[in-house]
Amino acid sequence: MSFLRDISCEHIMDSLADGVFTVDLDWNITFFNRAASAITKVPRGEALGRKCWEVFRSSICDGSCALKAALAAGESRSNRSLFFVRPDGAKVPISISAAPLRDRRGHVVGGVETFRDLSALTLMQKKLDGLYSVEDIVSKSPAFQRTLGILPQIAASGSTVLVLGESGTGKELVARAIHNLSPRGGKPFVAVNCGALPENLLESELFGHKAGAFTDAKKDKPGRFQTADGGTLFLDEIGDMPLTLQVKILRALQEKVIEPLGAVSGVPVNVRVIAATNRDLEDMVARQTFRSDLYYRLNVVRLALPPLRQRPEDIPLLAQHFVARQNALTGKDIQGLAPEVLQLLMRHPFPGNVRELENIIEYAFILCPGGLIRPEHLPENLAPGLDAAQPRPLCGTLAEIKRRAVAEALARNNGRTMAACRELGVAKDTLRRILGKGRQDQ
């Protein structure tokens, strides 16, 4: 074992997958291993000498510090789960263990804490349980932020909600957040795509059936209304629902009673309904392809989710969010996007919205071995044969040229609004007005 004398304690600590740091009795960081730097995204040189709460900004730094408790008790504290906030604003779930740090004479000279990144485990658990909250919806768009700001009040109200937006804008994610923030959060969240099933199957799926109701009905089967009893029923793409079924949905909303196929009496249900569509229901009402009474019954609380092309400031933020997610799922260590890739994404119209961006990042992870995602790692149909360094001609209306200039400035500055304003030499209100004009023109 003599070879161990040639290996420093620092080398051993740097070989660990868990983050490790130490503090003195004044809470100054005195050691910060390689994993601690990788998990926190704080370079070791920037962490050393700073107060631990300045580096971590943890959910327990406000008075219930595990390290402080360990020092006060003179013994270790283990397996406590919490989160800290990285410099880029991302919240990282971790588990920690803390203990006093003693010198050779047994005197306490500081503390040591180890922590493990639980991002992958937390992500898997959320996928299994569907436990998504407002914090999982990534946006810095002022319009989207206003929507997120009122979700807790909407959740608490219990009212029916109508979520409007194109495919891929996150309508189900918003619906799940409303459910989980509401008093019904501990009850089922049941989602049905109303456009994915033919009318006869959709009716049975929603309301259930009794044995003998039709040829293959061998036994009673509860519908989604009954499955969601006490919780939330999410009716996605409700604009595709046939008129005949709209009558039954209206009755369920008004009377809290459903009638399974083949039943001789109604069944009471206690369900909150959140509906969503990418269609113009007001136009459908005018053309009598959607019942006006159902529309007004659904339209108690109305949330309109803007498409991604109307909030380009979110593209860098969302892209980095999906990179972090794929790193957690795949075990890779992709650092982010090359500048030319970000420019390509900022120019892309994203007809598939946020879902399309997520798919692009997932595809890039297949081809990218490490480091930065580069143009050759992107799907060919994103920008076939386009040289990102080649300047594009000034074509289009003046308003379109202005919007493109703003989008590209945001890309070059990683979505930082004030940095883009300084580069363009415009005020923040002017930049917002240029983007806002684009939204009105859509």
C-alpha positions in Angstrom: 0.0 0.0 0.0 3.0 2.3 -0.2 1.8 3.7 -3.5 -1.0 5.5 -1.7 1.7 7.8 -0.2 2.2 9.2 -3.7 -1.4 10.0 -4.2 -2.7 13.3 -2.7 -6.1 13.6 -1.0 -7.1 16.2 -3.6 -6.5 13.6 -6.4 -8.7 11.1 -4.6 -11.4 13.7 -4.1 -11.3 14.7 -7.8 -11.9 11.1 -8.8 -15.2 11.0 -7.1 -18.5 11.3 -9.0 -20.1 13.1 -6.0 -19.5 16.8 -5.3 -17.4 17.5 -2.2 -16.6 20.8 -0.6 -15.2 22.0 2.7 -15.7 25.3 4.7 -13.9 26.9 7.6 -15.7 28.1 10.7 -16.5 31.4 8.9 -18.3 29.5 6.1 -15.6 30.3 3.5 -15.1 27.4 0.9 -11.6 25.9 1.4 -11.9 22.9 -1.0 -14.1 22.3 -4.1 -13.6 19.1 -6.0 -14.0 18.5 -9.8 -17.5 17.0 -9.5 -18.6 19.9 -7.4 -17.5 22.3 -10.1 -19.2 20.2 -12.8 -22.5 19.9 -11.0 -22.7 23.6 -10.0 -21.2 25.0 -13.2 -19.0 27.1 -10.9 -15.2 26.9 -11.7 -13.1 25.8 -8.7 -11.2 29.1 -8.7 -14.4 31.1 -8.4 -15.8 29.0 -5.6 -12.7 29.0 -3.3 -12.8 31.7 -0.7 -16.5 32.5 -1.2 -19.2 31.9 1.3 -21.0 28.6 0.6 -24.4 30.2 0.2 -23.1 32.5 -2.5 -22.1 29.5 -4.6 -25.1 27.3 -3.9 -28.1 29.5 -3.3 -29.8 26.5 -1.9 -33.4 26.0 -0.7 -32.0 25.5 2.9 -29.6 28.4 3.0 -32.3 30.5 4.7 -31.9 29.0 8.2 -32.1 25.2 8.0 -28.6 24.5 6.7 -27.6 20.8 7.1 -23.9 21.7 7.5 -24.7 24.2 10.3 -26.9 21.5 12.0 -24.0 19.0 11.7 -21.5 21.4 13.2 -24.0 22.3 16.0 -24.6 18.6 16.8 -21.0 17.5 16.4 -22.1 14.6 14.2 -23.0 13.9 10.5 -26.3 14.6 8.8 -27.1 12.3 5.9 -29.3 11.9 2.8 -31.2 15.1 2.9 -32.9 16.1 -0.4 -33.1 19.7 -1.6 -32.2 21.9 -4.6 -29.8 24.7 -5.4 -29.8 27.3 -8.1 -27.0 27.4 -10.7 -25.6 30.7 -12.1 -27.8 30.2 -15.2 -30.9 30.1 -13.1 -31.5 26.3 -13.4 -32.7 24.5 -10.2 -30.8 21.3 -9.6 -32.1 18.6 -7.3 -29.4 17.1 -5.0 -29.1 14.9 -2.0 -26.5 15.9 0.6 -24.6 14.6 3.6 -22.8 16.9 6.0 -20.3 16.4 8.8 -17.9 18.4 11.0 -14.3 18.6 9.8 -11.8 17.9 12.6 -8.0 18.3 12.9 -5.7 15.6 14.2 -6.4 16.6 17.8 -10.1 16.3 17.3 -10.9 20.0 17.2 -13.6 21.1 14.8 -12.0 23.4 12.2 -14.9 23.5 9.7 -17.3 21.3 7.9 -17.4 19.0 4.9 -20.4 18.3 2.6 -20.9 15.8 -0.2 -23.8 16.1 -2.7 -25.1 14.0 -5.5 -26.9 15.3 -8.6 -30.4 13.8 -8.7 -31.5 15.4 -12.0 -31.8 12.1 -13.9 -33.6 10.4 -11.1 -36.0 13.3 -10.6 -36.7 13.5 -14.4 -37.5 9.8 -14.6 -39.8 10.1 -11.5 -41.6 13.0 -13.1 -42.1 11.1 -16.3 -43.6 8.2 -14.4 -45.8 10.3 -12.1 -46.6 13.2 -14.4 -45.7 15.6 -11.5 -44.9 18.7 -13.5 -45.1 22.2 -11.9 -44.8 25.8 -13.0 -41.0 25.5 -12.5 -40.9 22.9 -15.2 -42.2 25.4 -17.8 -39.2 27.2 -19.2 -39.8 30.8 -20.5 -38.6 34.3 -20.1 -41.2 35.7 -22.5 -43.1 38.5 -20.7 -46.4 37.2 -22.1 -45.7 33.7 -21.0 -44.5 34.8 -17.6 -47.8 36.6 -17.0 -49.6 33.4 -17.8 -47.4 31.4 -15.4 -47.8 34.0 -12.7 -51.6 33.4 -12.5 -51.5 29.6 -12.7 -51.6 29.2 -8.9 -54.8 31.3 -8.6 -56.3 29.4 -11.6 -55.4 26.1 -10.0 -57.0 27.0 -6.7 -60.2 28.3 -8.3 -61.5 24.9 -9.5 -62.9 26.5 -12.6 -63.0 24.9 -16.0 -60.0 26.0 -18.1 -59.6 26.3 -21.9 -56.0 26.2 -23.1 -55.5 27.5 -26.7 -52.3 27.1 -28.7 -50.7 25.4 -31.6 -49.5 21.8 -31.4 -46.3 21.5 -29.5 -46.7 24.7 -27.4 -47.0 22.8 -24.1 -50.8 22.7 -23.5 -50.7 19.4 -21.6 -47.7 20.6 -19.5 -49.7 23.6 -18.5 -52.7 21.4 -17.7 -50.6 19.1 -15.5 -49.2 22.1 -13.7 -52.7 23.4 -13.0 -53.7 20.0 -11.7 -50.7 19.5 -9.5 -51.0 23.0 -8.0 -54.7 22.5 -7.2 -56.4 20.9 -4.2 -57.0 17.9 -6.6 -53.2 17.4 -7.0 -53.2 14.1 -5.1 -56.0 12.7 -7.3 -55.8 11.3 -10.9 -54.9 13.4 -13.9 -56.4 11.7 -16.9 -55.7 12.9 -20.5 -57.7 12.0 -23.6 -56.9 13.1 -27.2 -60.4 13.7 -28.6 -59.1 13.7 -32.2 -57.3 10.4 -32.0 -60.4 8.1 -31.8 -63.4 7.6 -34.0 -66.7 8.8 -32.5 -68.1 5.4 -31.3 -64.8 4.5 -29.5 -64.4 8.0 -28.1 -67.8 7.9 -26.5 -67.1 4.5 -24.8 -63.6 5.8 -23.8 -65.0 8.9 -22.1 -68.2 7.6 -20.5 -67.6 3.9 -20.2 -70.1 1.1 -21.0 -72.2 -1.6 -19.4 -71.9 -5.3 -20.2 -73.9 -6.1 -23.3 -74.0 -2.5 -24.5 -72.6 -3.7 -27.8 -71.2 -7.0 -29.2 -67.8 -7.0 -27.6 -68.9 -5.5 -24.3 -68.4 -8.6 -22.1 -68.2 -6.7 -18.8 -68.7 -3.2 -17.4 -65.9 -0.7 -18.2 -65.5 2.7 -16.5 -64.8 5.6 -18.7 -62.2 8.4 -18.3 -64.7 10.6 -16.4 -65.0 7.9 -13.7 -61.2 7.1 -13.8 -60.6 10.8 -13.1 -63.2 11.1 -10.3 -61.9 13.5 -7.7 -59.2 14.7 -10.0 -58.8 16.4 -13.4 -59.8 15.3 -16.9 -57.8 16.9 -19.7 -59.6 16.9 -23.0 -57.0 17.6 -25.6 -58.0 18.7 -29.1 -61.6 19.2 -28.1 -62.2 21.1 -31.3 -62.1 17.7 -33.1 -65.0 16.3 -31.0 -68.2 15.4 -32.9 -71.3 17.5 -32.2 -73.2 14.5 -30.9 -70.6 13.9 -28.1 -70.4 17.6 -27.3 -74.0 17.4 -25.9 -72.9 14.7 -23.5 -69.8 16.6 -22.4 -72.0 19.7 -21.8 -74.3 17.7 -19.5 -71.4 16.2 -17.6 -70.0 19.7 -17.0 -73.4 21.2 -16.0 -74.9 18.4 -14.0 -71.8 16.4 -12.9 -73.5 13.3 -14.2 -72.4 10.9 -17.0 -74.4 8.2 -18.7 -72.3 5.1 -19.7 -73.3 3.3 -22.9 -76.1 0.8 -22.1 -76.8 2.3 -18.7 -80.4 3.0 -17.6 -79.4 5.8 -15.1 -76.7 8.4 -14.8 -73.5 8.1 -12.7 -72.4 11.2 -10.6 -68.8 12.3 -11.1 -66.7 14.9 -9.4 -64.2 16.0 -12.1 -62.5 19.2 -13.1 -62.2 19.6 -16.8 -59.3 21.3 -18.6 -59.8 21.4 -22.4 -57.3 22.3 -25.1 -57.4 22.9 -28.8 -55.3 24.3 -31.6 -58.4 25.3 -33.6 -60.3 28.6 -33.6 -63.4 27.6 -31.6 -65.1 31.0 -32.1 -64.9 30.5 -35.8 -66.3 27.0 -35.4 -69.2 28.3 -33.3 -70.0 30.8 -36.1 -69.9 28.0 -38.6 -72.0 25.8 -36.3 -69.4 23.0 -36.1 -68.9 23.5 -32.4 -71.7 24.1 -29.9 -71.9 27.6 -28.6 -73.2 26.5 -25.2 -70.3 24.1 -24.7 -67.8 26.7 -25.8 -69.1 29.2 -23.3 -69.1 26.5 -20.6 -65.5 25.7 -21.3 -64.3 29.2 -21.7 -64.5 30.2 -18.0 -60.7 30.6 -17.8 -58.9 31.1 -21.1 -55.2 30.6 -21.5 -53.6 31.4 -24.9 -50.0 29.9 -25.3 -47.9 31.8 -27.9 -46.1 29.8 -30.5 -42.3 29.6 -30.3 -41.8 31.9 -33.3 -43.5 34.7 -31.3 -41.1 34.3 -28.4 -37.6 33.9 -29.9 -36.0 35.0 -26.6 -37.0 31.6 -25.2 -35.1 29.6 -27.9 -31.7 29.7 -26.2 -33.2 29.1 -22.8 -35.2 26.1 -24.0 -32.4 24.7 -26.0 -30.1 24.7 -22.9 -32.9 23.2 -20.9 -33.2 20.3 -23.3 -29.4 19.8 -23.5 -29.4 19.5 -19.7 -32.3 17.0 -19.8 -30.6 14.9 -22.5 -27.3 14.9 -20.5 -29.2 13.6 -17.5 -31.0 10.9 -19.6 -28.1 9.8 -21.7 -25.2 10.2 -19.3 -23.4 12.4 -21.9 -21.7 15.7 -21.1 -22.6 18.0 -24.0 -21.6 21.5 -23.2 -24.2 23.3 -25.2 -24.7 24.8 -28.7 -22.1 26.3 -31.0 -22.9 29.9 -31.9 -23.7 29.0 -35.5 -26.2 26.4 -34.3 -27.9 28.9 -32.1 -28.2 31.3 -35.1 -29.7 28.5 -37.2 -32.3 27.8 -34.5 -33.1 31.5 -34.1 -33.8 31.7 -37.8 -36.0 28.6 -37.9 -39.8 29.2 -37.9 -40.5 26.2 -35.7 -43.9 25.0 -37.1 -43.7 22.2 -34.5 -43.0 24.7 -31.7 -41.3 23.6 -28.4 -41.8 19.9 -29.2 -39.9 20.4 -32.5 -37.0 22.1 -30.7 -36.9 19.2 -28.2 -36.7 16.7 -31.0 -33.9 18.6 -32.7 -31.8 18.5 -29.5 -32.5 14.8 -29.0 -31.5 14.1 -32.6 -28.3 16.2 -32.2 -27.4 14.1 -29.1 -27.4 11.0 -31.2 -24.7 12.4 -33.6 -22.7 14.7 -31.2 -20.0 12.7 -29.3 -19.2 15.5 -26.9 -18.3 19.2 -26.6 -20.7 21.6 -28.4 -23.5 20.7 -30.8 -22.5 21.9 -34.3 -24.4 22.3 -37.6 -23.4 18.8 -38.8 -25.2 17.3 -35.8 -28.6 18.9 -36.7 -31.3 17.3 -38.9 -30.7 17.9 -42.6 -34.1 19.5 -43.1 -33.4 22.2 -40.5 -31.1 24.2 -42.9 -29.8 22.0 -45.7 -26.6 23.3 -47.2 -26.8 26.6 -45.3 -23.6 28.2 -44.2 -24.4 30.0 -41.0 -21.4 32.3 -41.4 -22.7 33.5 -44.8 -24.6 36.8 -44.5 -28.2 36.7 -45.7 -29.6 39.3 -48.1 -31.8 42.0 -46.7 -35.1 40.7 -48.1 -38.7 41.2 -46.9 -40.5 44.2 -45.4 -38.7 46.6 -43.0 -40.7 45.2 -40.1 -39.5 41.6 -41.0 -35.9 42.8 -41.3 -36.1 44.5 -37.9 -37.5 41.3 -36.3 -34.8 39.2 -37.9 -32.1 41.5 -36.6 -33.5 41.4 -33.1 -33.8 37.5 -33.2 -30.2 37.2 -34.4 -28.9 39.7 -31.8 -30.7 37.6 -29.1 -29.0 34.5 -30.5 -25.6 36.0 -30.4 -26.2 37.1 -26.8 -27.6 33.8 -25.6 -31.1 35.3 -25.2 -29.9 38.1 -22.9 -32.3 41.0 -23.7 -30.2 43.8 -22.3 -27.1 42.6 -24.1 -29.0 42.5 -27.4 -30.3 46.0 -26.8 -26.8 47.3 -26.3 -25.6 45.6 -29.5 -28.4 47.0 -31.5 -28.3 50.4 -29.8 -32.0 50.4 -28.9 -34.0 50.7 -25.7 -35.6 47.6 -24.1 -39.1 49.0 -24.9 -38.1 49.4 -28.5 -36.9 45.8 -28.8 -40.1 44.5 -27.1 -42.2 46.7 -29.5 -40.4 45.2 -32.5 -41.1 41.6 -31.3 -44.6 42.6 -30.3 -45.4 43.9 -33.7 -44.3 40.5 -35.1 -46.8 38.8 -32.8 -49.7 41.1 -34.0 -48.8 40.3 -37.6 -49.1 36.6 -37.1 
